[in-house]
Amino acid sequence: QSTSENERLPELLAPEILQQQTKNDN
């Protein structure tokens, strides 16, 4: 049912995860 929503979630969370990794790197 909510397959499309679950597939979109990773794309929306990707930018936040990348920013967190960059902050931890610095």
CHARMM-style PDB file with segment names, atoms N, HN, CA, C and O in Angstrom:
ATOM      1  N   GLN     1       0.833  -1.204   0.000  1.00  0.00      PROA
ATOM      2  CA  GLN     1       0.000   0.000   0.000  1.00  0.00      PROA
ATOM      3  C   GLN     1       0.869   1.257   0.000  1.00  0.00      PROA
ATOM      4  O   GLN     1       0.797   2.062  -0.929  1.00  0.00      PROA
ATOM      5  N   SER     2       1.691   1.427   1.038  1.00  0.00      PROA
ATOM      6  HN  SER     2       1.749   0.774   1.793  1.00  0.00      PROA
ATOM      7  CA  SER     2       2.518   2.642   1.129  1.00  0.00      PROA
ATOM      8  C   SER     2       3.927   2.354   0.625  1.00  0.00      PROA
ATOM      9  O   SER     2       4.910   2.809   1.208  1.00  0.00      PROA
ATOM     10  N   THR     3       4.015   1.589  -0.471  1.00  0.00      PROA
ATOM     11  HN  THR     3       3.215   1.220  -0.944  1.00  0.00      PROA
ATOM     12  CA  THR     3       5.347   1.260  -0.995  1.00  0.00      PROA
ATOM     13  C   THR     3       6.011   2.509  -1.549  1.00  0.00      PROA
ATOM     14  O   THR     3       7.191   2.755  -1.296  1.00  0.00      PROA
ATOM     15  N   SER     4       5.255   3.302  -2.308  1.00  0.00      PROA
ATOM     16  HN  SER     4       4.297   3.102  -2.514  1.00  0.00      PROA
ATOM     17  CA  SER     4       5.836   4.512  -2.907  1.00  0.00      PROA
ATOM     18  C   SER     4       6.316   5.449  -1.804  1.00  0.00      PROA
ATOM     19  O   SER     4       7.359   6.086  -1.951  1.00  0.00      PROA
ATOM     20  N   GLU     5       5.575   5.542  -0.705  1.00  0.00      PROA
ATOM     21  HN  GLU     5       4.728   5.025  -0.585  1.00  0.00      PROA
ATOM     22  CA  GLU     5       5.986   6.439   0.386  1.00  0.00      PROA
ATOM     23  C   GLU     5       7.273   5.927   1.026  1.00  0.00      PROA
ATOM     24  O   GLU     5       8.177   6.710   1.317  1.00  0.00      PROA
ATOM     25  N   ASN     6       7.358   4.622   1.244  1.00  0.00      PROA
ATOM     26  HN  ASN     6       6.624   3.986   1.007  1.00  0.00      PROA
ATOM     27  CA  ASN     6       8.562   4.058   1.856  1.00  0.00      PROA
ATOM     28  C   ASN     6       9.753   4.234   0.934  1.00  0.00      PROA
ATOM     29  O   ASN     6      10.880   4.393   1.404  1.00  0.00      PROA
ATOM     30  N   GLU     7       9.522   4.208  -0.370  1.00  0.00      PROA
ATOM     31  HN  GLU     7       8.606   4.080  -0.751  1.00  0.00      PROA
ATOM     32  CA  GLU     7      10.634   4.370  -1.310  1.00  0.00      PROA
ATOM     33  C   GLU     7      11.087   5.823  -1.354  1.00  0.00      PROA
ATOM     34  O   GLU     7      12.254   6.104  -1.628  1.00  0.00      PROA
ATOM     35  N   ARG     8      10.178   6.738  -1.088  1.00  0.00      PROA
ATOM     36  HN  ARG     8       9.230   6.510  -0.866  1.00  0.00      PROA
ATOM     37  CA  ARG     8      10.541   8.167  -1.128  1.00  0.00      PROA
ATOM     38  C   ARG     8      11.288   8.571   0.140  1.00  0.00      PROA
ATOM     39  O   ARG     8      12.144   9.454   0.101  1.00  0.00      PROA
ATOM     40  N   LEU     9      10.972   7.936   1.251  1.00  0.00      PROA
ATOM     41  HN  LEU     9      10.276   7.219   1.283  1.00  0.00      PROA
ATOM     42  CA  LEU     9      11.604   8.306   2.527  1.00  0.00      PROA
ATOM     43  C   LEU     9      13.123   8.333   2.430  1.00  0.00      PROA
ATOM     44  O   LEU     9      13.716   9.349   2.791  1.00  0.00      PROA
ATOM     45  N   PRO    10      13.783   7.289   1.968  1.00  0.00      PROA
ATOM     46  CA  PRO    10      15.253   7.305   1.885  1.00  0.00      PROA
ATOM     47  C   PRO    10      15.770   8.497   1.102  1.00  0.00      PROA
ATOM     48  O   PRO    10      16.790   9.078   1.472  1.00  0.00      PROA
ATOM     49  N   GLU    11      15.091   8.874   0.032  1.00  0.00      PROA
ATOM     50  HN  GLU    11      14.262   8.402  -0.268  1.00  0.00      PROA
ATOM     51  CA  GLU    11      15.570  10.012  -0.770  1.00  0.00      PROA
ATOM     52  C   GLU    11      15.480  11.301   0.042  1.00  0.00      PROA
ATOM     53  O   GLU    11      16.354  12.162  -0.063  1.00  0.00      PROA
ATOM     54  N   LEU    12      14.430  11.438   0.850  1.00  0.00      PROA
ATOM     55  HN  LEU    12      13.721  10.739   0.936  1.00  0.00      PROA
ATOM     56  CA  LEU    12      14.278  12.670   1.638  1.00  0.00      PROA
ATOM     57  C   LEU    12      15.261  12.679   2.809  1.00  0.00      PROA
ATOM     58  O   LEU    12      15.729  13.741   3.220  1.00  0.00      PROA
ATOM     59  N   LEU    13      15.573  11.494   3.347  1.00  0.00      PROA
ATOM     60  HN  LEU    13      15.192  10.632   3.014  1.00  0.00      PROA
ATOM     61  CA  LEU    13      16.479  11.444   4.499  1.00  0.00      PROA
ATOM     62  C   LEU    13      17.932  11.484   4.063  1.00  0.00      PROA
ATOM     63  O   LEU    13      18.801  11.817   4.869  1.00  0.00      PROA
ATOM     64  N   ALA    14      18.219  11.157   2.820  1.00  0.00      PROA
ATOM     65  HN  ALA    14      17.514  10.886   2.165  1.00  0.00      PROA
ATOM     66  CA  ALA    14      19.611  11.110   2.338  1.00  0.00      PROA
ATOM     67  C   ALA    14      20.347  12.407   2.632  1.00  0.00      PROA
ATOM     68  O   ALA    14      21.425  12.355   3.225  1.00  0.00      PROA
ATOM     69  N   PRO    15      19.819  13.579   2.247  1.00  0.00      PROA
ATOM     70  CA  PRO    15      20.530  14.839   2.484  1.00  0.00      PROA
ATOM     71  C   PRO    15      20.857  15.035   3.963  1.00  0.00      PROA
ATOM     72  O   PRO    15      21.948  15.504   4.288  1.00  0.00      PROA
ATOM     73  N   GLU    16      19.949  14.692   4.855  1.00  0.00      PROA
ATOM     74  HN  GLU    16      19.063  14.312   4.591  1.00  0.00      PROA
ATOM     75  CA  GLU    16      20.209  14.881   6.286  1.00  0.00      PROA
ATOM     76  C   GLU    16      21.330  13.961   6.737  1.00  0.00      PROA
ATOM     77  O   GLU    16      22.201  14.367   7.507  1.00  0.00      PROA
ATOM     78  N   ILE    17      21.311  12.715   6.258  1.00  0.00      PROA
ATOM     79  HN  ILE    17      20.604  12.384   5.632  1.00  0.00      PROA
ATOM     80  CA  ILE    17      22.361  11.762   6.644  1.00  0.00      PROA
ATOM     81  C   ILE    17      23.710  12.248   6.144  1.00  0.00      PROA
ATOM     82  O   ILE    17      24.709  12.158   6.858  1.00  0.00      PROA
ATOM     83  N   LEU    18      23.743  12.760   4.924  1.00  0.00      PROA
ATOM     84  HN  LEU    18      22.932  12.832   4.344  1.00  0.00      PROA
ATOM     85  CA  LEU    18      25.012  13.248   4.367  1.00  0.00      PROA
ATOM     86  C   LEU    18      25.521  14.424   5.194  1.00  0.00      PROA
ATOM     87  O   LEU    18      26.721  14.524   5.453  1.00  0.00      PROA
ATOM     88  N   GLN    19      24.631  15.306   5.606  1.00  0.00      PROA
ATOM     89  HN  GLN    19      23.657  15.225   5.396  1.00  0.00      PROA
ATOM     90  CA  GLN    19      25.052  16.466   6.400  1.00  0.00      PROA
ATOM     91  C   GLN    19      25.591  15.994   7.751  1.00  0.00      PROA
ATOM     92  O   GLN    19      26.595  16.520   8.232  1.00  0.00      PROA
ATOM     93  N   GLN    20      24.942  15.020   8.358  1.00  0.00      PROA
ATOM     94  HN  GLN    20      24.127  14.593   7.967  1.00  0.00      PROA
ATOM     95  CA  GLN    20      25.403  14.522   9.655  1.00  0.00      PROA
ATOM     96  C   GLN    20      26.784  13.902   9.509  1.00  0.00      PROA
ATOM     97  O   GLN    20      27.647  14.110  10.363  1.00  0.00      PROA
ATOM     98  N   GLN    21      27.007  13.139   8.437  1.00  0.00      PROA
ATOM     99  HN  GLN    21      26.306  12.970   7.744  1.00  0.00      PROA
ATOM    100  CA  GLN    21      28.315  12.520   8.227  1.00  0.00      PROA
ATOM    101  C   GLN    21      29.377  13.590   8.048  1.00  0.00      PROA
ATOM    102  O   GLN    21      30.491  13.451   8.553  1.00  0.00      PROA
ATOM    103  N   THR    22      29.039  14.663   7.331  1.00  0.00      PROA
ATOM    104  HN  THR    22      28.134  14.775   6.921  1.00  0.00      PROA
ATOM    105  CA  THR    22      30.014  15.737   7.099  1.00  0.00      PROA
ATOM    106  C   THR    22      30.343  16.425   8.420  1.00  0.00      PROA
ATOM    107  O   THR    22      31.503  16.747   8.675  1.00  0.00      PROA
ATOM    108  N   LYS    23      29.346  16.652   9.256  1.00  0.00      PROA
ATOM    109  HN  LYS    23      28.403  16.391   9.049  1.00  0.00      PROA
ATOM    110  CA  LYS    23      29.592  17.312  10.544  1.00  0.00      PROA
ATOM    111  C   LYS    23      30.496  16.424  11.399  1.00  0.00      PROA
ATOM    112  O   LYS    23      31.416  16.920  12.049  1.00  0.00      PROA
ATOM    113  N   ASN    24      30.242  15.127  11.401  1.00  0.00      PROA
ATOM    114  HN  ASN    24      29.494  14.724  10.873  1.00  0.00      PROA
ATOM    115  CA  ASN    24      31.078  14.222  12.192  1.00  0.00      PROA
ATOM    116  C   ASN    24      32.494  14.198  11.642  1.00  0.00      PROA
ATOM    117  O   ASN    24      33.448  14.040  12.404  1.00  0.00      PROA
ATOM    118  N   ASP    25      32.647  14.350  10.340  1.00  0.00      PROA
ATOM    119  HN  ASP    25      31.872  14.479   9.721  1.00  0.00      PROA
ATOM    120  CA  ASP    25      33.970  14.328   9.719  1.00  0.00      PROA
ATOM    121  C   ASP    25      34.772  15.540  10.173  1.00  0.00      PROA
ATOM    122  O   ASP    25      35.968  15.440  10.450  1.00  0.00      PROA
ATOM    123  N   ASN    26      34.101  16.682  10.247  1.00  0.00      PROA
ATOM    124  HN  ASN    26      33.130  16.763  10.023  1.00  0.00      PROA
ATOM    125  CA  ASN    26      34.815  17.909  10.652  1.00  0.00      PROA
ATOM    126  C   ASN    26      34.976  17.897  12.170  1.00  0.00      PROA
ATOM    127  OT1 ASN    26      35.546  18.828  12.738  1.00  0.00      PROA
TER     128      ASN     26
END
